Amino acid sequence: MHSLTIIHFAFLIFAGTAILATIALFTRQSLLVAYMALGAIFGPWGLKLIKDPTLIEQTGNIGIIFLLFLMGLHLQPQNLWHSLKKMSSITVLSSIIFLLFGYGIGYAFGFSSIDCLFIGICMMFSSTIIALKLLPTTILHHQHTGELAISILLLQDLIAIGVLLFLQGIAETSGTVQQFVLVIISFPVLLLISYVFERYLLRPLLKLFDKIHEYIFILSIGWCLFMGEMAHLMGLSEEIGAFIAGVALASNPISLYIAESLRPLRDFFLVIFFFTIGASFNFSFLPTIILPALVLATFMLIIKPVIFSWLLKKSGEPSDTSWELGVRLAQISEFSLLVIFAALQDNLVSLKTSYLIQAATILTFIVSCYWVVIRYPTPLAATDRLRRD
């Protein structure tokens, strides 16, 4: 195979996913794990059916741009203000604890101080994609558990975006201090642009043509890509622009309908995102990082539920709700992958550290998916009794 066309690439992903997902359902396995497994099987370190790293990277970037846009659509600030105030101390304190644990584990395995710092930073976040994907719609939008989960995830995402902005600022210091300042200023300017466009352009258009569903779909996608491109032109990442686009649109009364209508698109890019995670992992590094990755993943899977449960109970939440929320937030985040990739591009961390974070993140994704799917109501539950959409 000398070249891989887009059609053949899509065929391999979705035909393979259909087969592996069928096997996963018959054996009561997690679909998200099946997507990652397929990437590992077909990728450069497996059967080499897809071996172009640039194509894999670009496809993964497209997937996460749309996934972050869809995540932003669920984050409605006006409905979460009370919970955000309550959850801010819990999120900040838990993030510091996870950072210290990550730093300590990295230090114990002989990583450098800067590598340990980034290991700790990557442990601060839980996966918004997995948490929202495995929350039934009734819990996500209508129950207190969903409100708490989104509040914590929103604050974590804001911290992660702050880290990414800082890393982009560091990258610009290879030029001038003015470039660094420009990147920092770009973020509030982008927020202002998103507010103005949403308030004075998108909102009137959506109100005027709210009955034309196809138009709403096209306008939403165009808005996502427009903000991604604006962010890129201003020295930020497309992912940050897409996330801001979603959050800005979340304040619109029609946002929940948009999020619901984009569910097929979400599932499409969910497959691509998790496929590329499996396909991009270099298994030749596995012998050197498997032990610290196992230790790191195990600690996070144990510590996160315990810490979240303890802090939530201290704030007055019921024990059952606190523990369930802790379990649902037990994994490492896709934002951790973005952070470590950005740090690697800026030569701030070693390649070994990058693959350590990738391996630990994949391990927590797998275990966390199984834990939630087997224990709690979810759209991907292993039994009919727990399956809720």
N, C-alpha and C positions, 0 to 999 in steps of 0.2 A: 504494500500500500504506500504509494509515493505521496499522496496528498489526501487530506480528509475534508470532504465538503461539509457544509452546514447541515445538509439533509442527512448525510451518513452519520454525522456527529449526533444529531437529534435522534436518529433511528437507534443508535447504540444505547443512548441514555434511556429513552422511554420504552423501547422494546425490552431492554434488559431489566429496567425497573418493573415493568409489568410482570415479567417472569419471576423476578426475585420477590416482589411484593406479594404475589400469589403464594409462593412458598412460605413467606413470612406469616401470612394470614392463616394458612393451614396449620402451621406449627406454632401459632400464637406468639409470634415475635413482633418487635417494634418495627414499624415501617421506616422510621427515621434511621434506624440502624441498618436496615436493608439498603437504603439509599447510599450511605457511606460505604458499606461493604461492596456495592457495585462499583463505586468509584475506585476503590482499592483494587478490585479484580480487573477492571478495564484500563486502568491508568498506566503511567510510564513504569511503575514498579510492580505491575501485575502482568497481565497478558499483553500489554503494550498496544492494545487496539486503539487507544487514544494516547498519543505520546508527545503531542505538541504542548509544551508547558505554557506558551503564550496564549494559545486557544483556551486552555483550562483556566488560566488566570483571568482572562477577559470574560469568559462565561461566568466565572464565580463572582466577578465584580458586578456584572449586570444583575445577577441574582440577588446579591446583597443590597444593591441600590434600591430595587423594588421592594425587597423585604423590609428594609428600614423605612421606606415610605409608608408601607402598610402598617408597620408598628406605630409610626407617628400618628396615623389616623385614629388609633385607639386611645391616644393620650390627650384627653380633653382637659386642659388646665382649669377651666372654670368649674368643672365638677369635682376636681380633685384637690382643691386648695386646702380644705380642712385636713384631709388625709396626708397631704404633703407636709404640712406643718407638724403633724404628729409623727410622721415617718422620717423626717429629716435627721433627727438625732439617732434613730435606730440605724438608718442607712450609713451615716457618717461613722458611727462607732463600729458597726460591723465591718465596714470597709477597712478601717484601720487595723482591726483584729486580723482580718484575712491577709492584709498586706504584711503584717508582722509574721504570721505563720508561713506565708510564701517565702519571705526573705530568709527566715530561719531554716527552712528545708533546703533552699538553694545553698545557703552558707554551709550546712551540714554536709552537702555533697561536693563542696570545694569550688563552687562557682564564684566568679569575681563579684565585688561589691555592686558594680553597676548592673551585672546580670541578675544578681539577687534582688536588686531593687525592682527591676522590670518583672521578674517572676512574681514578686509581691504585688505589684500593680495589677498584673493580669489576674491575680486571684480575687481582686476586689469585686468583680462583676459576675452576675448570673445571667444566663441566656434569656434574653427577651423573646427570641424566636421560639425556643422550646417551651418556655413558660406560657406564652400566649397560645401556641399551637395546642398544648395539652390542657388548656383551660376550656371547659365547655362554655358556649356562648352565654348560657343562663348565668353561670358563675361570673364570667368576665364582665358582663354589663349590668347585672341585676343583684349581685350579692356582695356582701362586705369583703369576703375573701378576695374576689377579683379586684375590688377597689384598693385593698392593701397591697396586693401583688403589683398592680400597675404603678402605684405610688412609689414603691421601693425601686422597681425597674426603671421608672422615669428618672429618679434621682441618680441611680447608678449610670444610666445612659448619659446624663448631663455631665457627670464626673468623667466618664470615658471620652466624651466629646472634648472636654477641657484638656485631657491628656493628649488627645490627637492634635488639638490645636497647638499645644505646647511643643509637640514633636515637630509639627510643620514649621513652627517658629524657629526651632533649633536648626532645621534643615536650611532655613533661609539665612542663618548667621554665617554660612559659607560665603554669602554675598556681603550685605551690609546690615547694620543695626536698623536702618530705615526699612529694609525688607522685612525684618522680624516684626517691627511695629506694625507694618502694613498688614501682615497676616493676622495679627491679634485684633486690629481694628476691623478687618474684613468680616469677622463673625457677627458683631452687632449690626454692621451695615447690611449683611445678608438677612438678619432677622427683620430689620426695618423694611427691606425690599419685600420680603415674604408677607409682612403685615399689610403693606400698602396694596400690593397686587391682590391679596385675598380679599381685603375689605372693599376695594373700589373697582375691581375687575371680576374676579372669580365669583364673589357673592352675588352681584347683580346678574351675571350670566347664568349661574346655577338656579337662581330664583326665576328667571325668565323662561328657561328651557328645562325645568326640573322634570317634565313629563317625557322628555326624549332621552331614554336610557342610554342609547348608543352615544349620544353627544356627551353625557355625563362621564361615560367610560373614557372616551377619547380626550376630553378636557382634563380629566384627572391624570392620565398617563402623560399628556403633554406638559402639565404643570410639574410633575415629578421630574421629568427629564430637563425641563427648563431650569429648575432650581439646581439640579445637579450640574448642569453646564455653567450656570452663573457662579456656583461655588468654585468650580474648576478654574474659571477665568479670574477669580479673585484670590487664587492661591490656596484654596481649601480643597478638600476631597469631595468627589461627587456624592459619596455616601452621606457626608454631613449635610449637603444641600438637599438630598432626597429626604432625609429625616426631618429637617426643618420644614420642607414642603408638606409632609404629612402632618406635623404638629400644627402648622398654620391652618390647614384645611380642617383639622379636628374641631376647631371652634365653630365651624359652619353647622347649622342644624341638619344638613343632609349628609354629614360625615359618616354616620353609622350605615346609612344606605350605601354610600360609596364603598366603604370597607367590606360590606356584605357582597356587593356586586363584583368586587375584585377578588373574592375568595378563590375562584378558579385560577386567576393569575398568581395569587399567593401560593397555591399548591404547586403550580408549574415551576415557579422559581424556588420553592422550598426543595423540590427534587433536585434542581440544578445546584443549589447552594450546598446541600449535603453530599451530593455526588462529587463536587469539586473538592470538598474537604478530604474525602477518601482518596481521590485521584492525585491530589497535590502532595500527599505525605510521602516522604522519601524513606522507604523501609530499610535502606542500607544504614541509616542512623539508629535504627531500633536497638541493636545490641548495646550501644553506648549510653542510651538515655532511658531504656525500659525500666530500670530499677528506680531512678529518681522520679520518673513519670508515674509509676505505680504508687509510690509513696505519696507524691504530691496529690494525685487524683484521689487516693483513699482518704487522706487527711481532709481534703475539701469536702468530699461526700459525707464525711462524719461531722466535721466541724461546722459546716454551714447550717445544716438543720438544727444542731444543738444551739448555736449562737443566735440564729434568728428566732428559734422557739423561746429561748431564755429572754431575749430582749422584748419580744412581743408580749410575753406573759407579764413582764415587768411594767409594760405600758397599759395593761388591763385587758388584753385580748384573752379569749378562752384557750385552754390548753390544746384542745383538738385542732382549732383553727391555726394556732401558732405553729404546731408541729407540721400540719399539712402544708402550710405556706413555706416552712423551712425545707421540707422535702422537695417541693416544687421549684425551689430556688437553689438546689444543692449543687448544680453543675457550674462549670466555668463558662464564660460567655464568648459569643462570636466577636464581641468588641475586643476581647482579649487577643484574638487572632489579628484583628486590625491593628491593635497597638503594637504587638510584637513584630508584625510585618513592617510597620512604619519604622520601628526602632532598628530593625535589621537593614532596611534601605538606607538609614542614616549612619550605619556602621556603629551603632551604640551598643549592640549586643552581638554575641557570637552566634554562628549558625547552629551550634549544639543547643544553645538556649532556646532558639526559635523552634527547633524540632521538639525540644522538651515540652514547651507550652502547647504545641500542636498535639503531641501525643497525649498529654494530660487532659487537654480539652476534649479530644475524641473519646477518651476513656470515661470521662464524667458524663458526656453526652449519652453514651451507650448505657451506662449503669443507671443514670438518672431517668432516662426514658423507660427502662424496664421497671424501675421502682415506682414511678408515677402510674404507668399503664396498668400494672398489676394491682396497685393498692387503691387508687383514687379514680373518681369519674373523669373521663377524658374522651374526646372524639376517637382516639386510637386505642381504646381499652381492649384488653385481651379477651374479655368476656362480655356477653350481651348485658349482664347486670350492671356493669360499670360504664358502658358506652353511652356517652352523652355528646351531642353536637351543639 
